[in-house]
Amino acid sequence: MHRIRKAAPAVRTARLASCALLATAAALIGCERGSSGGTEETATAPNGCPAVHARAREAVTRAQRTGIPWQGPTSGPEAVSGKAIVYVAQTMTNPGVAGAANGVRDAARAIGWNVRVIDGGGTPAGIQAAMSEAVALRPSGIVIGGFDPDSTAQQAARANALRIPLVGWHAVPEPGPSRQPDLFTNVTTRVQDVARISAQWIISDSDGRAGVVLITDASIPFARNKSDLIRKELTSCQGVRLLSVKNIPIPDASSRTPREISSLLSRFRDRWTHSVAINDLYFADAAPAFRAAGEKGSGPPFNIGAGDGDPSAFQRVNSRQYQAATVPEPLSLQGWQIVDEFNRAFSGRPPSGYVAPVHIATAANSEGATTWDPSGYREAYRKIWGK
């Protein structure tokens, strides 16, 4: 278990004196932290939420298991030949979007299809232009890669009219088919599961005593929903305090995150023990600010990414450099699933209904890995496709 940073000596002396004057109360509840402007508890403080903490520890232990056998589809239509897919990316600087795109490319080679990636550049105008270009190409199918289809409603409606199936990756909050917007299916882990396990990791890791900073991108409905769910789960433990919620759009992360981290360190100091971000990339951009402030790479604050588990996140986790854990999307698997879902659409079959399980990667269980995917998915899909 990590230890939370202790307060400065003078503060600790004052706290001990205060506790001595309140000995009777302290015997019952310990010396509780005061207002949000007060100093942070040490790791030896009473647990902030015993029942919630016990459930969180159990859930985290399950999510850290490795070697999970393939539990996805094992049957489906054989490969349809001669198809061309366009992957419209929210921005290829988003490691999750790029990782899923690479998985689509890999699977397309295996099934014998062509793939073209069009980068929206992370701006509304760029994404709309990319989607317009994709529809104009009249491909066999279009991937909505990490953006809200409603932001390109006109282009999506045109694709629907042309009977070009749309498959989303993190396009809407829930996995599976969508009617408004009209998607054959949406490939993602369940955002509720990712949000819950991220918050539970903080509750477990801190013994129910944490001061948390939450980083999100409110411009993306999927990300905003995820951060709202994280916040809700954190409030289940009365010993966890949400110090700040920072809205940093992903395209601005490299320029804004270092400034925001420096400001937060100055503002909260030792009260900031843990962080959670809706995407791992924020911690890549935060590292220089932590380093400049003299913070150790092994924490605190102990940082967990609630997605997407790209190779750079695994590198930070494995080397204990400003990220303690990630809840990785199985990005390569999801790329293969996208191709399989298109194959089902082309064959007149319903979506597979598969949703990948959540997983927590730490230095203790990732064993130098650079990605996480359930084992056996490539072999399973090749068998289904007759490849």
C-alpha positions in Angstrom: 0.0 0.0 0.0 1.3 3.4 -0.8 1.7 5.9 2.0 0.1 9.3 1.8 2.5 12.3 2.2 2.8 13.5 5.7 2.2 17.1 6.6 5.1 19.4 7.4 6.6 19.1 10.9 5.1 22.3 12.2 1.7 21.2 11.0 2.1 17.8 12.5 3.0 19.3 15.9 0.0 21.5 15.8 -2.2 18.6 14.9 -0.9 16.5 17.7 -1.5 19.3 20.2 -5.1 19.7 18.9 -5.6 15.9 19.2 -4.3 15.9 22.8 -6.9 18.6 23.7 -9.6 16.4 22.1 -8.4 13.1 23.4 -11.9 11.7 24.1 -13.2 12.4 20.6 -10.0 11.3 19.1 -10.3 7.9 20.7 -13.5 7.4 18.9 -12.9 8.9 15.5 -9.2 9.9 15.3 -8.2 13.5 14.5 -10.4 14.1 11.5 -9.3 16.4 8.7 -11.0 19.8 8.8 -12.3 21.9 5.9 -11.0 21.4 2.4 -8.3 24.0 3.2 -6.9 21.8 6.0 -4.0 19.4 6.0 -4.1 15.8 4.8 -4.3 12.7 6.9 -1.4 10.3 7.1 -1.8 6.7 6.0 -2.2 5.5 9.6 -5.5 7.5 9.9 -8.8 5.6 10.4 -10.3 4.2 7.3 -12.7 6.7 5.7 -15.4 4.2 4.6 -14.8 0.6 5.8 -17.7 -1.1 4.0 -17.1 0.8 0.7 -13.4 0.2 1.0 -13.8 -3.5 1.5 -16.0 -3.7 -1.7 -13.5 -1.6 -3.6 -10.6 -3.8 -2.6 -12.4 -6.9 -3.8 -13.4 -5.3 -7.1 -9.8 -4.1 -7.7 -8.4 -7.5 -7.0 -10.7 -9.1 -9.6 -9.8 -6.4 -12.2 -6.1 -6.9 -11.7 -6.2 -10.6 -12.8 -4.3 -11.5 -15.9 -4.5 -14.4 -18.4 -8.2 -14.0 -18.8 -9.4 -16.5 -21.5 -11.3 -15.3 -24.5 -15.0 -14.9 -23.7 -16.0 -13.1 -26.9 -17.8 -14.5 -30.0 -16.7 -17.8 -31.4 -19.2 -18.0 -34.3 -20.4 -15.7 -37.0 -20.4 -15.1 -40.8 -17.4 -16.0 -42.9 -15.5 -13.1 -44.4 -17.2 -11.0 -47.0 -14.6 -10.1 -49.7 -13.7 -6.8 -51.4 -14.8 -4.3 -48.7 -13.3 -0.9 -48.0 -13.6 0.9 -44.6 -13.0 4.5 -43.7 -11.9 5.3 -40.1 -12.8 8.9 -39.3 -10.7 9.8 -36.2 -11.6 12.5 -33.7 -7.8 13.1 -33.6 -4.9 10.8 -34.1 -3.1 12.5 -31.3 -5.6 10.8 -28.9 -3.8 7.4 -28.2 -7.0 5.6 -27.8 -8.4 6.7 -31.1 -5.1 5.9 -32.8 -4.8 2.5 -31.0 -8.2 1.4 -32.2 -7.4 2.6 -35.7 -4.3 0.5 -35.7 -6.4 -2.5 -34.6 -8.7 -1.9 -37.5 -5.8 -1.8 -39.9 -4.4 -5.1 -38.5 -7.8 -6.9 -38.7 -8.5 -5.5 -42.2 -5.2 -7.1 -43.4 -6.3 -10.4 -41.9 -9.8 -10.4 -43.5 -8.5 -8.9 -46.8 -10.1 -5.4 -46.8 -8.8 -1.9 -47.5 -8.8 0.8 -44.8 -8.3 4.5 -45.0 -7.9 6.8 -41.9 -9.1 10.4 -42.1 -7.9 12.6 -39.2 -10.4 15.2 -37.9 -7.7 17.0 -36.0 -9.8 17.3 -32.9 -11.8 20.4 -34.0 -15.5 20.5 -34.9 -14.8 21.8 -38.3 -12.0 19.3 -39.0 -14.2 16.4 -37.9 -17.1 17.5 -40.0 -14.8 17.9 -43.0 -13.3 14.4 -42.4 -16.8 12.9 -42.2 -17.9 14.7 -45.4 -14.9 13.3 -47.2 -15.6 9.8 -45.9 -19.2 9.8 -47.1 -18.1 11.2 -50.4 -15.9 8.2 -50.9 -18.9 5.9 -50.6 -17.0 3.2 -48.7 -18.5 -0.1 -47.6 -18.5 1.2 -44.0 -17.4 4.1 -41.8 -16.0 4.1 -38.3 -17.0 7.0 -36.0 -13.7 7.1 -34.1 -14.1 8.8 -30.8 -16.4 11.6 -31.5 -20.1 12.4 -31.0 -22.0 11.4 -34.2 -24.5 14.2 -33.5 -21.7 16.7 -34.2 -21.8 15.4 -37.8 -25.5 14.7 -38.0 -25.9 15.9 -41.6 -23.0 13.6 -42.8 -24.2 10.7 -40.7 -27.7 11.1 -42.1 -26.2 11.1 -45.6 -24.3 7.9 -44.9 -27.5 6.3 -43.5 -29.4 7.3 -46.7 -26.7 5.7 -48.8 -27.0 2.6 -46.6 -23.3 2.8 -45.5 -23.2 1.1 -42.1 -21.7 3.2 -39.3 -19.8 1.5 -36.4 -18.8 3.7 -33.5 -15.7 3.5 -31.2 -16.5 5.4 -28.0 -19.1 7.3 -30.1 -22.0 7.1 -27.7 -22.0 6.2 -23.9 -23.2 2.7 -24.2 -21.9 -0.4 -26.2 -24.2 -1.9 -28.8 -26.6 -0.7 -31.4 -27.9 2.9 -31.4 -31.0 4.3 -33.1 -30.4 8.0 -32.4 -27.8 8.4 -33.8 -28.2 5.4 -36.1 -25.2 3.2 -35.5 -25.0 -0.5 -36.4 -23.2 -0.9 -33.1 -20.8 1.0 -30.8 -17.6 -0.7 -29.6 -16.5 0.3 -26.1 -16.1 -1.1 -22.7 -19.0 -0.1 -20.4 -18.2 3.4 -19.2 -19.9 2.7 -15.9 -17.5 -0.2 -15.3 -14.4 1.9 -16.2 -15.5 4.8 -14.1 -16.4 2.7 -11.1 -13.2 0.7 -11.1 -11.1 3.8 -11.5 -12.7 5.4 -8.4 -12.6 2.1 -6.5 -8.8 1.9 -7.1 -8.4 5.2 -5.5 -10.6 4.2 -2.5 -8.7 0.9 -2.2 -5.2 2.4 -2.6 -5.8 5.2 -0.1 -7.6 3.1 2.5 -10.5 5.5 2.0 -8.6 8.7 2.7 -7.8 10.6 -0.4 -7.7 14.1 -1.9 -8.5 13.7 -5.6 -8.1 15.8 -8.7 -10.3 14.7 -11.6 -9.3 15.7 -15.2 -11.8 15.5 -18.1 -12.8 16.8 -21.5 -16.3 18.2 -21.2 -16.5 18.8 -24.9 -16.8 15.0 -25.5 -20.1 13.6 -24.2 -18.6 10.2 -23.7 -15.7 11.7 -21.6 -18.0 14.0 -19.7 -20.3 11.1 -18.8 -17.3 9.1 -17.6 -16.0 11.8 -15.3 -19.5 12.4 -13.9 -19.7 8.7 -13.1 -16.2 8.7 -11.5 -17.2 11.7 -9.3 -20.4 9.8 -8.2 -18.4 6.7 -7.2 -15.8 8.7 -5.3 -18.6 10.3 -3.2 -19.6 6.9 -2.0 -16.6 7.1 0.4 -16.9 9.9 2.9 -13.2 9.9 3.5 -12.4 10.9 -0.1 -12.4 14.6 -1.0 -12.7 15.8 -4.6 -10.4 18.7 -4.6 -10.9 19.9 -8.1 -12.3 19.0 -11.5 -10.3 20.3 -14.4 -11.8 20.5 -17.9 -9.0 20.3 -20.4 -10.0 19.5 -24.0 -7.8 16.7 -25.3 -6.5 18.7 -28.3 -5.3 21.3 -25.8 -3.8 18.9 -23.3 -0.1 19.4 -24.2 -0.3 23.2 -23.8 -2.7 23.4 -20.8 -2.0 20.4 -18.6 1.5 21.5 -17.4 0.2 24.9 -16.3 -2.9 23.4 -14.6 -0.7 20.8 -12.8 1.6 23.5 -11.5 -1.3 25.6 -10.3 -2.9 22.6 -8.5 0.3 21.6 -6.8 0.7 25.2 -5.5 -2.9 25.3 -4.4 -3.4 21.9 -2.7 0.1 20.8 -1.8 0.0 17.7 0.4 -3.8 17.4 0.4 -3.5 16.2 -3.2 -2.9 12.4 -2.9 -4.5 10.9 -6.0 -5.6 11.9 -9.5 -7.9 10.3 -12.1 -8.1 11.4 -15.7 -10.5 10.2 -18.4 -7.5 9.6 -20.7 -3.9 8.5 -19.9 -2.4 11.2 -22.2 -3.0 13.9 -19.5 -0.3 12.3 -17.4 2.2 12.3 -20.2 1.7 16.1 -20.3 1.6 16.4 -16.5 5.0 14.7 -16.0 7.2 17.7 -16.7 5.2 19.8 -14.2 5.4 17.2 -11.5 9.1 16.8 -12.2 9.8 20.5 -12.1 8.0 20.7 -8.7 10.3 18.0 -7.3 7.5 15.4 -7.1 8.8 11.8 -7.2 7.7 9.7 -10.1 6.4 7.0 -7.8 4.0 9.5 -6.2 2.1 11.0 -4.5 -0.1 12.1 -6.1 -0.8 8.6 -7.3 -2.4 8.8 -10.8 -4.7 6.5 -12.6 -5.9 6.8 -16.2 -9.5 5.8 -16.8 -8.6 5.0 -20.4 -7.1 4.4 -22.8 -4.0 2.2 -22.0 -1.7 3.1 -24.9 1.9 2.0 -24.8 3.2 5.2 -23.3 0.8 4.8 -20.4 2.1 1.3 -19.8 5.7 2.7 -19.9 4.9 5.3 -17.2 3.1 2.7 -15.1 5.9 0.1 -15.4 8.6 2.6 -14.7 6.6 4.3 -11.9 6.9 7.7 -13.5 3.9 9.8 -12.6 1.3 7.2 -13.3 0.5 4.3 -10.9 -2.2 2.6 -12.8 -4.4 2.5 -16.0 -7.7 1.0 -16.9 -6.8 0.2 -20.4 -9.2 -0.3 -23.3 -8.2 -3.4 -25.2 -7.5 -1.2 -28.2 -6.2 -3.8 -30.7 -9.1 -6.2 -29.8 -11.6 -3.4 -30.3 -10.2 -2.7 -33.8 -10.7 -6.4 -34.6 -14.2 -6.3 -33.2 -15.0 -3.3 -35.3 -14.1 -5.2 -38.5 -16.1 -8.2 -37.3 -19.1 -6.1 -36.6 -18.9 -4.7 -40.2 -18.7 -8.2 -41.5 -21.8 -9.0 -39.6 -23.5 -5.9 -41.0 -22.5 -6.8 -44.6 -23.8 -10.3 -44.1 -27.2 -9.2 -42.8 -26.5 -10.5 -39.3 -27.0 -8.7 -36.0 -24.1 -7.2 -33.9 -22.1 -9.6 -31.8 -23.1 -8.0 -28.5 -19.6 -8.5 -27.1 -18.3 -6.1 -24.5 -14.7 -6.5 -23.2 -14.2 -6.7 -19.4 -12.4 -4.0 -17.5 -8.9 -4.5 -16.3 -6.5 -2.5 -14.1 -2.8 -2.5 -15.1 -0.1 -1.7 -12.5 3.6 -2.2 -12.3 2.9 -5.3 -10.3 0.7 -7.1 -12.9 1.6 -5.7 -16.3 5.0 -7.4 -16.4 6.6 -5.0 -18.9 3.6 -5.1 -21.3 2.8 -2.2 -23.6 -0.9 -3.1 -24.2 -3.6 -5.1 -22.7 -6.0 -7.4 -24.7 -7.7 -10.6 -23.6 -5.8 -13.5 -25.1 -7.0 -15.5 -28.1 -9.0 -12.8 -29.9 -7.0 -12.9 -33.2 -7.3 -16.6 -33.4 -11.0 -16.5 -32.6 -11.8 -13.9 -35.3 -9.7 -15.6 -37.9 -11.6 -18.8 -37.3 -14.9 -17.1 -37.5 -13.9 -15.5 -40.8 -12.4 -18.6 -42.3 -9.0 -16.9 -42.5 
